[in-house]
Structures are given as structure tokens and as C-alpha cells.
Amino acid sequence: MNFDQVAALVVLVAVVGVLIHGRVRSDVAALSAAAALLLLGVIRPVEVQGAFASPAVIALASLFVIAYAIELSGLLGLMIRQASRMCARLGERGLWLVIGFCGTVGGFLNNTPIVVLAAPVIRDVATSIGLSPKRFLMPLSYVTVMGGLLTLIGTSTNLLVNDMARNAGQPSFGLFEITPVGLSVAGAGALYLYVFGVRLLPKDEVPAAAADKASPVPLGEARGHEGGAGDAVLGDVALFTAADRPLQLGKALTALAVFVAVVAAAAFGVAPISAAAFAGAVSLILLRVISPDEAYAGLRPDVLLLIAGMVVVGLSIEVTGLAAAGSEFLIGFIRPFGPLAALIILYGVTLVATEFLSNAAVAVLVTPIAVALAESLGVDPRPFLVGVMMAASAAFATPFGYQTNVLVFQMGGYSYMDFVRVGVPLNIVTWIAAMIAIPVFFPF
């Protein structure tokens, strides 16, 4: 190994160790790693500049502003309130319909405020009809997270994998190109939760006092996972207390129209998602739907800097040849079994890694290996890239993997093992569903 490879490997091991240890903020760790690689000459300044100005970062920043405008207009709060009225009429079936609605919205909007607003509704309606809120709060978080698998903008992971794959010479994904796989994975996961998952949960009621004491402070323990493109993963949940505002009809309709236009422009290939989202965010400021100060408040710089820093780390793995070396090691083991076995193993490695690291970090680390692995096997990298998108988000075995999990963990009074009992089988179910769906919709 040459100096650059050794340096990149040392920095990689160090940043992974810091992220697992969890005593240093993820964005600080990622930026420190990027600075070290720059000082050591492993990465050039122009490459660092490119990481901070990558289409994924631009798209995410713009989508954060659009999502925040929708929240502040009161539109999201209105939808949740309407859903709560339906719950009261339909009982348990209504609760599951609201959970499904939240999952669908999570494919396009910020999943944290969705759960912040929906969780108290789910808790109170379940209690009022004599059911344990524990049967519904954990599925609410899981289904909303799985909603992020439905579109390219459903989570930053999808945008980040798409951006890195494009840098590696692969064609960009369409907005809804991964939707069939996402629907298969989310559908299988939701069915498991509805039929089996609730049976694994305790049925005791949550005392009202305990529920009211749910504190946002420990949310910083979440490891940077996201389930919606606008999701803030390191901040305080108090950022979202303004989401449940009275409806401002004019602003709500304008924000919704701009969001639909952004999605349509990206879906029909009129403009790349980064360009469409950027134009949409600026137009909301010009139309005075959201003020410049509010737009800055909605940017979530900790998330953006985490992603930019990890992109630099990922570039170091690629440019020094470590990704190619890693794929050669895997190929030596996998080659006799073919590309499907390679996909299964890659998905499993990604799934395990994302239980301990942020999904942005895992996506950056695994994506170059996925491309090199597929090219070495002589097959299309696309199935492997979709596998990374799914696995880096669909990890459910701990209450601290996602901020939404932390929210329901506190409100529902769950134990750590409740998440293990329900989440590990859900990991397996979604893994199997992905391995069936990916080769069908993305042949090797």
C-alpha cells in the first residue's frame, strides 16, 4: 500500500471509530476527517470544493427549505388533524390508515415533523378506544422511515448514492425509478408489522404522566439516519414545534404548488432534481411564502456538512484505489456464487453497518465498493446501487438509529429490547423483499 492508501485507511478507521463511539457530533467528525485528508494531500482542494457543491448537497438544502415552508404554512398540521378525525371515526383501522398516510408523505417530506405531529394523535386516539399505544407508535416510526424508500428524494441516502454513482460514471436515477423496489420493501415491512409485529409488542398502557414527560433532549443520540429528504437528524425536536401552526391558506397552496412543480420537473426530466429544487426554494423566498431568515433556519447545516464531509471520505476511498482493492477481496470470495450472492452479501454488510453508523456515512463508504464490485463481475452496477439505497435506510434494530425511533421510544415507554424483538425480524423481512424485487426491476 502506498502513502495515500494508508492515510485514507487510517482516517477512515478513525472516523468510523468516532462515529461508533458517539461522543463527538457526526458532522464534526466528518469535517475533521475531510480536513485531515486535505492536509495529508490525499484529496485535492478542488475535490473538497466539489463535495461541498455537489448536486446532492444542493438538492438537500433546497428540499429542506421547501419542506420547512410547507410545515410553517400549517399544511402538514392540517393533514394530520384531518387524519386524527378519521381515526376517531374508524377506530383501529383508522390508526393503521393514518400510519400508512404518514409513510406515503414520508416519501416526499420531512419524516421527523410528521412523527412529531402524528405520534400524540396516535397515542391519544389509541388510548381513547381502549388500545395500547405501544401497538402503533413503533409501527408509525418504522412505516414513515420506509416511506423514504419510495422516491429518489425520500431520503438523503438516495440522493447521496445517486450523486456518487454519477461521479463514478453511472447514469443518474429518475425520481420514481426506485419506486417499484421501494414499494415492495415497504409493503412487505408494513405487512409484517400489521400481522406479526404488533403481536411482539407489549400491550400494557402508557401512563399519561410518563407520556407527557417525553423529552427531546436525548434526540442528539440518534445516529444521523433519515427517512425523508427534509429530515433533520441531529437537531433538537423543538425545531419542529412550529410545524403545528394554524393554516395560512395562501402560503400553503403556493408552497404545495411549488413542491409539485419541483417533483414534476424532476420526474419528467425537465431539469435535474438539484436545479428544480433550488429554483423552487428561491421562488418561495421571492413569493414571500418563507422569509430568508426562516429559509436559513430550515437549512439544517449539520446534516449538509455531515454529508459533504463524508463525500470527501468516500472520494478518498475511490481515488486511492481502496474501493477497488476492497471489491477485489470480496470478488475472490463471491465470484463462484454469482452476482445475486454478491448483492445479498453487500446488502447485509450495508444493513449491519447502518445500525452503528449514520446512513450518509454508510452510503459514502459502500457506494464506491458497490460500483467496483459490479464492474468486476461484469454486470450492471444499478442493482447494487439500489441495494445500498434500501439497506442504508431500512435498518430498524435499535431505538437510536433514527430520530423518529427516539421520539416514539420515549413517548411509548418502550424498552431497548422491544426494538430488537420487532426490528430484527423487520430487517430480515425487508432484506428478503429487496433481494426478490431488485433483480426483477433492475436485472443484472
C-alpha positions in Angstrom: 0.0 0.0 0.0 1.2 3.5 -0.8 1.1 6.5 1.5 -2.2 7.9 0.2 -3.9 4.5 0.7 -2.5 4.1 4.2 -3.6 7.7 5.1 -7.1 7.2 3.7 -7.5 3.9 5.6 -6.3 5.4 8.9 -8.7 8.4 8.5 -11.5 6.0 7.6 -10.9 3.8 10.6 -10.6 6.8 12.8 -13.9 8.5 11.7 -15.8 5.2 11.9 -14.5 4.7 15.4 -15.5 8.2 16.4 -19.0 7.7 14.9 -19.5 4.4 16.7 -18.3 5.9 20.0 -20.8 8.7 19.6 -19.2 11.3 21.9 -18.4 13.6 19.0 -21.0 15.1 16.7 -21.2 13.3 13.4 -20.8 16.4 11.3 -17.7 17.5 13.3 -16.2 14.0 12.9 -16.9 14.1 9.1 -15.4 17.6 8.7 -12.4 16.6 10.7 -11.8 13.6 8.5 -12.1 15.8 5.4 -9.6 18.3 6.8 -7.1 15.6 7.6 -7.3 14.1 4.1 -6.8 17.6 2.6 -3.8 18.4 4.8 -2.2 15.0 4.0 -2.6 15.6 0.3 -4.8 12.6 -0.2 -7.6 14.8 -1.5 -7.1 18.0 -3.6 -8.8 21.3 -2.7 -10.8 21.1 -5.9 -12.3 17.8 -4.9 -13.2 19.1 -1.4 -14.9 22.1 -3.1 -16.8 19.7 -5.4 -18.0 17.7 -2.4 -19.5 20.8 -0.7 -21.1 21.9 -4.0 -22.3 18.5 -5.1 -25.8 18.1 -6.6 -26.8 16.0 -3.6 -26.0 18.8 -1.1 -27.7 21.5 -3.3 -30.8 19.3 -3.7 -31.0 18.5 0.0 -30.5 22.2 1.1 -33.2 23.3 -1.3 -35.6 20.5 -0.3 -35.1 21.4 3.4 -36.3 24.9 2.6 -39.3 23.7 0.6 -40.3 21.2 3.3 -39.9 23.8 6.0 -42.1 26.2 4.1 -44.8 23.5 3.9 -44.5 22.9 7.7 -44.7 26.6 8.6 -47.7 27.2 6.3 -49.7 24.9 8.6 -50.4 22.5 5.7 -48.8 19.5 7.4 -50.5 20.2 10.7 -53.9 20.4 8.8 -53.3 17.0 7.2 -52.5 15.4 10.5 -55.6 16.9 12.2 -57.8 15.7 9.4 -56.3 12.2 9.8 -56.9 12.3 13.5 -60.6 12.9 12.9 -60.7 9.9 10.6 -59.0 7.9 13.4 -61.7 8.8 15.8 -64.4 7.5 13.4 -62.8 4.3 12.2 -61.0 3.1 15.3 -58.1 0.7 14.9 -58.4 0.6 11.2 -58.2 4.4 11.1 -55.0 4.3 13.1 -53.4 2.0 10.5 -54.7 4.2 7.7 -53.0 7.2 9.4 -49.8 5.3 9.7 -49.9 4.4 6.0 -50.6 8.0 5.1 -47.6 9.2 7.2 -45.5 6.6 5.3 -46.6 7.9 1.9 -46.0 11.5 2.9 -42.5 10.4 4.2 -41.6 9.7 0.6 -41.6 13.4 -0.1 -41.4 15.4 3.1 -39.5 15.6 6.3 -40.4 12.5 8.4 -39.4 13.9 11.8 -42.2 16.6 12.0 -44.6 14.1 10.6 -44.0 11.8 13.5 -43.8 14.7 16.0 -47.4 15.7 14.9 -48.8 12.2 14.4 -47.4 10.4 17.4 -49.5 12.3 20.0 -52.6 11.7 17.9 -51.9 8.0 17.6 -51.3 7.8 21.3 -54.4 9.7 22.4 -56.8 8.0 19.9 -55.5 4.5 20.7 -56.0 5.2 24.4 -59.5 6.6 23.9 -60.6 3.4 22.1 -59.0 1.1 24.7 -56.0 0.0 22.7 -52.3 0.2 23.8 -50.4 3.0 22.1 -47.4 0.7 22.0 -49.1 -1.3 19.2 -49.0 1.7 16.9 -46.2 4.2 17.8 -43.3 1.9 16.8 -45.0 1.0 13.5 -45.6 4.7 12.9 -41.9 5.4 13.1 -40.9 2.3 11.0 -43.5 2.9 8.3 -42.6 6.6 8.0 -39.0 5.7 7.6 -39.8 3.0 5.0 -41.7 5.8 3.1 -38.3 7.3 2.4 -37.6 4.3 0.2 -40.3 5.2 -2.3 -38.6 8.1 -4.2 -35.2 9.4 -5.0 -35.9 12.4 -2.7 -37.4 10.2 0.0 -34.1 10.3 2.0 -30.7 12.0 1.7 -29.2 8.5 1.3 -30.9 8.0 -2.0 -29.7 11.4 -3.3 -26.2 10.8 -2.0 -25.9 7.3 -3.6 -27.2 8.8 -6.9 -24.7 11.6 -6.7 -21.7 9.4 -6.0 -22.7 6.9 -8.7 -23.0 9.8 -11.2 -19.4 10.8 -10.2 -18.3 7.3 -10.9 -19.7 7.5 -14.5 -23.1 5.9 -13.9 -26.3 7.4 -15.3 -28.5 9.3 -12.7 -31.6 7.7 -11.3 -35.0 9.1 -12.2 -37.2 10.5 -9.4 -39.5 7.4 -9.3 -37.1 4.8 -10.8 -36.6 3.1 -7.4 -40.3 3.3 -6.5 -41.2 -0.3 -7.5 -38.5 -1.7 -5.3 -39.3 0.8 -2.5 -43.0 -0.2 -2.7 -42.0 -3.9 -2.5 -39.8 -3.4 0.5 -42.1 -1.0 2.3 -45.1 -3.2 1.5 -43.5 -6.3 2.9 -42.3 -4.4 6.0 -45.8 -2.9 6.6 -47.5 -6.2 6.2 -45.1 -7.8 8.7 -45.8 -5.0 11.2 -49.6 -5.3 10.8 -49.8 -9.1 11.0 -46.9 -10.1 13.3 -45.0 -7.0 14.6 -47.8 -5.9 16.9 -48.0 -9.3 18.5 -44.4 -8.9 19.6 -45.0 -5.7 21.3 -46.1 -5.3 25.0 -49.8 -4.5 25.4 -49.6 -2.5 28.7 -50.9 1.1 28.6 -48.6 4.0 28.9 -49.3 6.2 31.9 -50.3 9.7 30.7 -47.7 11.3 33.0 -44.9 9.2 31.6 -46.0 10.1 28.0 -46.1 13.8 28.9 -42.6 13.7 30.2 -41.1 12.6 26.8 -38.2 14.9 26.5 -36.5 16.0 23.3 -33.0 16.2 24.8 -31.8 12.7 24.0 -32.6 13.1 20.4 -29.0 14.0 19.8 -28.2 10.3 20.3 -29.8 9.5 17.0 -27.0 8.4 14.7 -27.9 10.6 11.7 -30.4 8.4 9.9 -33.2 9.9 7.8 -36.4 8.9 6.3 -37.4 12.0 4.4 -35.4 14.4 2.3 -36.0 17.2 4.6 -35.3 15.3 7.8 -33.1 17.0 10.5 -31.3 14.3 12.3 -29.0 16.0 14.8 -31.0 18.9 16.0 -33.5 19.4 18.8 -37.1 18.4 18.2 -38.1 21.9 19.3 -37.2 23.0 15.8 -40.4 21.3 14.7 -42.8 22.6 17.4 -43.8 25.4 14.9 -44.9 22.8 12.4 -48.4 22.5 14.0 -49.4 26.1 13.1 -52.8 27.5 12.0 -53.3 27.1 8.3 -52.2 30.0 6.1 -54.1 29.0 3.0 -52.4 31.3 0.5 -48.9 30.3 1.6 -49.9 26.6 1.9 -51.3 26.5 -1.6 -48.2 28.3 -3.0 -45.8 26.0 -1.2 -47.6 22.9 -2.3 -47.8 24.2 -5.9 -44.0 24.9 -5.9 -43.3 21.4 -4.4 -45.5 19.7 -7.0 -43.8 21.7 -9.8 -40.3 20.6 -8.5 -41.4 17.0 -8.4 -42.9 17.2 -11.9 -39.9 18.9 -13.4 -37.6 16.2 -12.0 -40.0 13.3 -12.8 -40.4 14.3 -16.5 -36.7 15.2 -17.0 -37.3 18.9 -17.5 -34.4 19.7 -15.0 -32.2 17.7 -12.6 -33.6 17.4 -9.1 -30.9 19.7 -7.7 -31.7 22.5 -10.2 -35.5 22.1 -9.8 -35.4 22.1 -6.0 -33.0 25.1 -6.0 -35.3 27.1 -8.2 -38.3 26.1 -6.1 -36.6 27.1 -2.8 -35.6 30.5 -4.3 -39.1 31.1 -5.7 -40.7 30.5 -2.3 -38.5 33.3 -0.8 -39.3 35.6 -3.7 -43.0 34.9 -3.3 -42.7 35.6 0.4 -44.0 32.2 1.4 -41.0 31.9 3.6 -38.6 34.6 4.8 -34.9 34.5 4.2 -34.3 34.0 7.9 -36.8 31.1 8.0 -35.2 29.6 5.0 -31.8 29.7 6.7 -33.3 28.2 9.8 -34.6 25.3 7.8 -31.3 24.5 6.1 -30.1 22.0 8.7 -26.4 22.8 8.2 -25.4 19.9 10.5 -26.9 17.4 8.1 -25.4 19.1 5.0 -21.9 19.4 6.5 -22.1 15.7 7.6 -22.9 14.6 4.1 -20.3 16.9 2.5 -17.6 15.7 4.9 -18.4 12.0 4.3 -18.4 12.6 0.5 -14.8 13.7 0.9 -14.0 10.5 2.8 -15.7 8.5 0.1 -13.7 10.2 -2.6 -10.5 9.3 -0.8 -11.5 5.6 -0.8 -12.2 5.8 -4.5 -9.2 7.8 -5.7 -6.6 6.0 -3.7 -7.8 2.6 -5.1 -9.1 1.3 -1.7 -12.6 0.7 -3.2 -11.1 -1.4 -6.0 -9.0 -3.3 -3.5 -12.0 -4.0 -1.3 -14.1 -5.1 -4.2 -11.3 -7.5 -5.4 -11.2 -9.0 -1.9 -15.0 -9.5 -2.0 -14.9 -10.9 -5.5 -12.4 -13.5 -4.5 -14.9 -14.8 -2.1 -18.1 -14.1 -4.0 -17.2 -14.9 -7.6 -18.2 -18.6 -7.5 -21.7 -17.7 -6.3 -22.5 -15.1 -8.9 -24.0 -11.5 -8.8 -27.1 -12.4 -6.8 -24.9 -13.7 -3.9 -22.8 -10.5 -4.2 -25.9 -8.4 -3.9 -27.2 -10.4 -0.9 -23.8 -10.0 0.9 -23.4 -6.3 0.0 -26.9 -5.6 1.3 -26.2 -7.5 4.5 -22.9 -5.6 5.1 -24.6 -2.3 4.5 -27.5 -3.2 6.8 -25.3 -4.2 9.7 -23.1 -1.1 9.2 -26.0 1.3 9.2 -27.1 0.1 12.6 -23.9 1.6 14.0 -23.1 4.5 11.7 -25.1 7.3 10.0 -26.7 6.2 6.8 -24.9 9.0 5.0 -21.6 7.6 6.2 -22.5 4.1 5.1 -23.7 5.2 1.7 -20.5 7.0 1.1 -18.3 4.1 2.2 -20.2 1.3 0.4 -21.2 3.0 -2.9 -17.7 3.0 -4.5 -17.3 -0.6 -3.5 -20.7 -1.5 -5.0 -19.8 0.1 -8.3 -16.4 -1.6 -8.4 -17.9 -4.9 -7.4 -20.5 -4.9 -10.1 -17.9 -3.8 -12.8 -15.5 -6.6 -11.7 -18.3 -9.1 -12.0 -19.2 -7.7 -15.4 -22.8 -6.8 -14.5 -24.8 -3.6 -14.3 -24.0 -1.6 -11.1 -27.6 -0.4 -10.9 -29.0 -3.3 -8.8 -26.1 -2.9 -6.3 -26.7 0.8 -6.0 -30.4 0.3 -5.3 -29.4 -2.3 -2.8 -27.3 0.3 -1.0 -30.1 2.8 -1.0 -32.5 0.3 0.5 -30.1 -1.2 3.1 -28.7 2.1 4.3 -32.2 3.3 5.3 -34.0 0.1 6.2 -32.3 -0.7 9.5 -34.6 -0.9 12.5 -33.0 -3.0 15.2 -32.2 -0.1 17.7 -34.2 2.8 19.1 -31.4 5.2 18.5 -30.9 4.5 14.8 -33.4 7.1 13.7 -34.6 10.3 15.4 -38.2 9.2 14.8 -37.4 6.0 16.8 -36.2 8.0 19.7 -39.4 10.0 19.7 -41.7 7.0 19.9 -39.2 5.2 22.3 -39.8 8.0 24.8 -43.5 8.6 24.2 -44.4 4.9 24.2 -42.2 3.9 27.1 -40.6 1.1 25.1 -37.6 -0.9 26.3 -34.5 -1.3 24.1 -35.4 -5.0 23.6 -38.8 -4.1 22.2 -37.0 -2.6 19.2 -34.7 -5.6 18.9 -37.7 -8.0 19.0 -39.6 -6.2 16.3 -36.8 -4.6 14.4 -34.5 -7.5 13.7 -37.3 -9.6 12.0 -38.3 -6.4 10.1 -34.7 -6.1 8.9 -34.8 -9.7 7.7 -38.3 -9.3 6.0 -37.2 -6.2 4.1 -33.9 -7.8 3.2 -35.7 -10.7 1.6 -38.2 -8.4 -0.1 -35.4 -6.3 -1.6 -33.5 -9.4 -2.8 -36.6 -10.5 -4.7 -37.6 -7.1 -6.0 -34.2 -5.7 -7.1 -33.3 -8.4 -9.7 -36.9 -8.1 -11.1 -36.9 -4.3 -11.6 -33.1 -3.9 -12.1 -31.8 -7.1 -13.9 -28.1 -7.8 -13.7 
